[in-house]
Amino acid sequence: MTLLTVLWLMGCGEGQPDREDDTLAVSQALGGDDMEGYARAVEPREFRFPQDHVAHPEYRNEWWYVTGNLDDAEGRRFGFQITFFRFALSPTPPESESTWATNQGWMAHLAVTDVNGDRHRALERFSRGAAGLAGAELDPFRVWLDDWELGAEAGNDFPWRLVAAEGDLALDLRLEPLKDKVFQGDRGLSQKSPEPGNASYYFSMTRLDTEGTLSLGGREYSVSGLSWMDREWSTSVLGESQVGWDWFSLQLDDGHDVMVYELRLEDGGVDPLSKGLWVEPDSQHQVIPHDAFELQVLRTWTSPAGSTYPVAWRLRLLEQERDLEIRAVREDQEMDLTVRYWEGAVDVFEAGEPAGRGFVEMTAY
C-alpha cells in the first residue's frame, strides 16, 4: 500500500478527501509541532473503568496492544501481535453532517510467528473512524477496524474475545486476566522526555490467560498460552533528541512479570527517563528506574531491508537480583509495513535454564 493510499484512507474530510490536505493533516498528527487544542498528559489522573477501555479522542494518539505466546497440544509454538491505533488528525471534528466526516484515523497491525514452521506474517489495515468502519465503544466494549475486533463477550466485563482474519491467517482467542491492571510510571502517568506534556497515560494487563484457535496456511490449531495487553494514549511523547525505543514484556515461569524499555538518543545514548515495571504474582508492582536495570546486546541480525536489530540480550534487574538472557525465537520478525519496526516473540533464560517467554518491540533502526 502506498503512502498516498494511507493518507487518503486516514483523511479527515468528507467524501473523497483532498490528498494534499490529508498529507499535511497526517504529518501534523504523527510528527508535527502543532499541539494546540489537544489534551496533554501532564499529571496523574484517576482512571475509570470500563470508560478507559475505549477511546480518548481529545488526545492525538492512542493504542490497544496485545501480544502473546501460544502452543497447541502437540507443542507447536506461535507468537502473535495485534494493535489498534487511533490518530486524531485535528483537535475537533469537522463541521459536516456527512457520515464519512471525521477527524479520527485508524490503523491496525496483525502478525503471527510460526516458530516450528519458521515463518513470520505481518499485515496492516487503515480506515477512517466514521460510517462504522473503525472505532471503540462501550455496552458492549469493543475496539475494531473492519472485521478485526477486540471486545467483551457480554457487557464490558471479561472475558474478551479477539478475532482477526485475512487470507489464510486467522485468530479467534478468548482472553481472561490472571492479574489486576498495573499502572506504569507515576500512577499511570508515563513521562517519556523532560518537556511538560511529553508523557502518556499508560496501564497494562500483564498476564492474560488465552485460548482459542489460530489458523495459518490452511490449517487450524487449537492453542492456549499467555498474552499481555498495553493501553496508552497521549498527544506528544518523544523529545527532539529521542529517535526510538526498545521495549520488553516478559512473563516469567515463577509468576513474575517484567516490562522495561530504553528510549534511544540521537547520539547513541539512552535517555535516563527509560524505565520499567516489576509485577509480583499477586499483582503488587513497583517501578524499575533506569539505574536499576542493565541491558546488554549479545547478538544482532540485519534484515533484507538493511536494518540491523538486536536479537539477543542480557537483562540484569539489580534490585530484584535477577540475571536474564533474552533470545528471539526467530531473528526475522521485522514488521515490514508502512512503518517498519521489529516486533517478535522471545524466550527468557536464567542460569542457562528456560525461565519464561515474552515479546520485544524495537523502532527506528
Disulfide bonds with the S-S distance in Angstrom:
none
